[in-house]
Amino acid sequence: MKKLAILAVLVLFFQNIQLKAQQDMAFSQYMFNMLMVNPAYAGSRDVISMTSLYRKQWVNLPGTPSILTFSADAPIAAEKMGLGLQVFNDRVGQFTTTGIFTSGAYRLRLKKGTMAMGLQAGIYQFQADLSGVQLSRDATYDQAFAANVRKTLPNFGTGIYYNTDKFYIGASLPHLVNNSLFKKTDTIVSKARLSRHIFLIGGYVIPLSLDVKLKTSTLIKFVQGAPLQVDLNTNLWFFDKLALGTSYRTSGALVGMIEIQATPQIRIGYAYDGNLGKSRTHLRGSHEFMLRYEFGYIKTKMLSPRYF
């Protein structure tokens, strides 16, 4: 019954046209998954950068969101442009979304920083394994679950991004096309489509001493028909090797996180989300793991660590 209840909620989410919510994948360590947020980020670290994140949400319940992403980006043309690639798999109960996107950014060097304008293009493959759902022990038939759904959908995104060594700000629309996932038919009582999301990001590093720095960042998400969601993040960096931090999400989550710069090329991160909402007794915490590897470091770049 617990699995069926979760599935019912998911079906309502995807089929009810009046129900609009945050549809894009959410990460607590969004600062390491910036290509997902803003295509203009491509090439901004001035080295070849590869990052993978895995998130398991509400670990005490079956069928809850499980997300795996991989992204890579690099500067080209004497760092005047950037290229990026992202691949992801998002599984929620009987629903799976897989995608691949490429990004390109034009980077304009200014007096104190770099302004970038980016575009991305790619495809989503959306699948709903409805026929595999056991509705009851006596195999009750429901026409709404008779057929599976599988769609391949193109999409595009755009963004702008400005950064210095210690500051960044940006705005983006990761997908511009409101793809239709379900169409109203005899077996589907309503339709569902993606909604455009507007992302605003910003961050700043404040030196507290020679060996300790305070890194703050925020991510603001807006989608029509859903509450504004804000992530506020603060980290203390020690010796540019270890960071301990916390985040607060206005949707009802408190996050603890740790980052380790194991070598100049390897960074490891972990985040744990605690649910602060009324459902906290039923929806337990979420785990998130991050691994980043970067190529092409030279001494001049290592003298100016990339915090973002």
C-alpha positions in Angstrom: 0.0 0.0 0.0 2.9 2.4 0.7 4.2 1.9 -2.8 0.8 2.4 -4.3 0.3 5.6 -2.3 3.6 7.0 -3.5 2.7 6.1 -7.1 -0.7 7.8 -6.8 1.1 11.0 -5.8 3.5 10.8 -8.7 0.7 10.1 -11.2 -1.2 13.2 -10.0 2.0 15.2 -10.2 2.6 14.4 -13.9 -1.1 14.3 -15.1 -2.8 17.2 -13.3 -2.4 20.3 -15.5 -3.4 22.5 -12.6 -0.6 21.2 -10.4 2.6 23.1 -11.1 5.8 22.5 -9.0 9.5 22.6 -9.2 10.1 20.0 -12.1 13.8 20.5 -12.7 16.2 18.3 -10.7 17.2 19.8 -7.4 20.6 19.4 -5.8 21.9 20.7 -2.5 25.4 20.9 -4.0 24.2 22.9 -7.0 27.4 24.9 -7.1 29.1 21.7 -8.5 26.4 21.1 -11.0 26.3 24.6 -12.6 25.9 23.4 -16.2 22.5 22.1 -15.2 21.6 25.5 -13.8 23.2 27.8 -16.4 24.8 26.9 -19.8 26.9 30.1 -19.7 29.0 28.5 -16.9 30.8 26.4 -19.6 34.5 27.0 -19.5 34.4 29.4 -16.5 36.9 27.3 -14.5 39.6 27.8 -17.2 40.4 24.1 -17.1 38.9 20.8 -18.3 36.5 20.0 -15.5 34.5 16.8 -15.0 31.9 16.3 -12.3 29.5 13.6 -11.2 26.7 13.8 -8.6 24.4 11.2 -7.2 21.4 12.0 -5.0 19.0 9.7 -3.2 16.1 11.5 -1.7 13.9 10.4 1.3 15.9 7.2 1.8 13.4 5.5 4.0 10.7 5.1 1.3 10.8 3.0 -1.9 10.3 4.7 -5.3 11.5 8.1 -4.1 13.8 10.3 -6.4 17.2 8.9 -7.4 19.3 11.2 -9.6 22.7 10.6 -11.3 24.4 13.3 -13.4 27.7 13.7 -15.2 28.9 17.0 -16.7 32.1 18.1 -18.4 33.2 21.5 -19.6 36.3 23.2 -21.0 37.5 26.6 -22.3 38.5 26.8 -26.0 39.7 29.5 -28.4 42.2 31.0 -26.0 39.5 30.9 -23.2 37.1 33.2 -25.3 34.6 30.4 -25.5 33.5 27.4 -23.5 32.0 24.0 -24.3 30.0 21.8 -22.0 28.3 18.4 -21.9 25.8 17.0 -19.4 24.1 13.6 -19.1 21.6 12.7 -16.5 19.2 10.1 -15.3 16.3 11.0 -13.0 14.1 8.1 -11.6 11.0 8.6 -9.5 8.9 5.5 -8.9 7.7 4.3 -12.3 8.9 7.5 -14.0 12.3 7.9 -15.6 13.8 10.9 -17.4 17.1 10.6 -19.2 18.8 13.4 -21.0 21.9 14.7 -22.8 22.6 18.3 -23.5 25.5 20.2 -25.0 26.4 23.8 -24.1 28.3 26.6 -25.6 29.3 29.9 -24.1 30.9 33.1 -25.5 33.2 34.6 -22.8 34.0 38.3 -22.8 37.0 39.4 -20.7 36.3 42.6 -18.7 38.5 44.7 -16.5 37.7 42.7 -13.3 36.0 39.6 -14.4 34.4 37.6 -17.3 30.9 38.0 -18.8 29.6 34.9 -20.5 26.5 34.3 -22.6 25.5 30.7 -23.2 23.1 28.4 -25.1 22.3 24.7 -24.7 20.5 22.1 -26.8 19.6 18.5 -26.2 16.9 15.9 -25.7 14.9 14.4 -22.8 13.6 10.8 -23.0 10.6 10.5 -20.7 9.3 7.1 -19.7 6.4 6.0 -17.5 6.2 2.2 -16.8 2.5 2.2 -15.9 1.6 -1.3 -17.1 4.1 -2.8 -14.6 2.3 -1.4 -11.6 0.5 -3.9 -9.4 -2.6 -2.0 -8.3 -3.9 -4.6 -5.9 -3.3 -8.2 -4.8 -6.1 -9.4 -7.0 -4.7 -7.8 -10.1 -7.4 -5.2 -10.5 -7.5 -3.7 -14.0 -7.4 0.0 -14.5 -7.4 1.4 -18.1 -5.3 4.4 -17.0 -2.4 2.0 -16.3 -2.9 -0.1 -19.4 -0.2 1.5 -21.6 3.3 2.7 -21.0 4.4 6.2 -22.0 7.7 6.9 -23.8 8.6 10.2 -25.4 11.8 11.8 -26.8 11.6 15.5 -26.6 14.1 18.2 -27.7 14.7 21.3 -25.7 16.9 24.4 -25.5 18.2 26.7 -22.8 20.0 30.0 -22.4 21.8 32.0 -19.7 24.2 34.8 -18.7 27.0 34.5 -16.2 29.5 36.9 -14.7 32.4 35.9 -12.5 35.6 36.9 -10.9 37.9 34.8 -8.7 35.8 35.6 -5.7 32.4 36.5 -7.0 29.7 35.3 -9.4 26.2 36.1 -10.5 24.0 34.7 -13.2 20.5 34.2 -14.6 19.2 31.4 -16.8 16.2 29.5 -18.4 17.5 25.9 -18.6 14.7 24.8 -20.9 12.7 27.2 -23.1 10.2 24.7 -24.6 7.2 23.6 -22.6 7.2 20.0 -23.7 4.0 18.1 -23.4 4.6 14.8 -21.4 1.0 13.5 -21.4 -1.8 14.4 -23.8 -5.5 14.1 -22.9 -6.8 10.8 -24.2 -9.4 8.2 -23.4 -7.1 6.7 -20.8 -5.5 9.9 -19.5 -7.9 12.3 -17.9 -5.7 15.4 -18.1 -2.4 16.5 -19.6 0.9 17.5 -18.2 3.8 19.6 -19.6 7.1 21.0 -18.5 7.1 24.6 -17.2 9.8 27.1 -17.8 12.1 27.7 -14.8 14.0 30.9 -14.1 17.2 30.4 -12.1 19.1 33.2 -10.4 22.5 32.4 -8.8 25.1 34.3 -6.9 28.1 33.8 -4.6 30.9 35.5 -2.9 34.1 34.6 -1.0 35.1 36.6 2.1 38.6 36.2 3.5 38.4 35.9 7.3 42.1 35.3 7.7 45.0 34.0 5.7 43.8 30.4 6.0 40.1 30.7 6.6 37.5 32.0 4.0 33.7 32.3 4.2 32.0 31.2 1.0 28.4 32.2 0.5 26.0 31.4 -2.3 22.4 31.4 -3.2 20.1 29.8 -5.8 16.6 31.2 -6.5 14.1 29.2 -8.5 11.0 30.6 -10.0 8.3 28.7 -11.9 4.8 30.0 -12.6 2.2 28.5 -10.2 4.7 27.3 -7.6 6.1 29.0 -4.5 9.4 30.8 -5.0 12.2 28.6 -3.7 15.5 29.9 -2.3 18.6 28.0 -1.3 21.0 29.9 1.0 24.4 28.3 1.5 27.4 29.2 3.7 30.7 27.3 3.9 33.9 27.9 5.9 37.0 27.0 3.9 40.1 26.0 5.8 43.5 26.2 4.1 41.8 25.8 0.7 41.6 22.1 1.6 38.5 21.5 3.7 35.1 23.1 3.8 32.2 22.7 6.3 28.9 24.3 5.6 25.2 24.4 5.8 22.2 25.4 3.6 18.7 26.3 4.2 16.0 25.7 1.6 12.7 27.6 1.9 10.8 24.5 0.8 11.6 23.0 4.2 15.1 21.5 4.3 18.3 22.1 6.4 21.4 20.8 4.8 24.8 19.9 6.2 27.8 19.5 3.8 31.5 18.8 3.6 34.0 19.4 0.8 37.5 18.0 0.6 40.1 19.2 -2.0 42.0 16.0 -1.9 44.5 17.0 -4.6 44.7 20.0 -6.9 42.7 17.9 -9.4 40.3 16.0 -7.1 37.4 17.4 -5.0 35.0 15.3 -3.1 31.7 16.5 -1.5 28.8 15.1 0.6 25.5 16.7 1.7 22.8 15.4 3.9 19.3 17.0 3.8 17.1 17.1 6.8 13.4 17.6 6.2 11.9 20.4 8.3 8.4 20.2 7.0 5.3 18.6 8.5 6.1 15.4 6.6 9.5 15.0 8.4 8.3 12.0 10.4 7.5 10.1 7.1 10.1 11.6 4.7 13.5 11.1 6.1 16.8 12.6 5.0 18.4 12.7 1.6 22.1 11.8 0.7 24.1 13.5 -2.0 27.6 12.6 -3.2 29.9 14.6 -5.5 33.2 13.9 -7.3 35.1 16.3 -9.5 38.3 15.8 -11.5 40.0 18.6 -13.3 42.8 18.5 -16.0 45.3 21.0 -17.1 46.2 22.7 -13.8 49.3 24.9 -14.1 51.1 26.8 -11.4 49.6 30.1 -12.3 46.1 28.7 -12.0 46.8 27.0 -8.7 47.8 30.3 -7.2 44.2 31.4 -7.6 41.9 28.6 -6.4 38.6 28.4 -8.2 35.9 28.5 -5.5 33.0 28.3 -7.9 
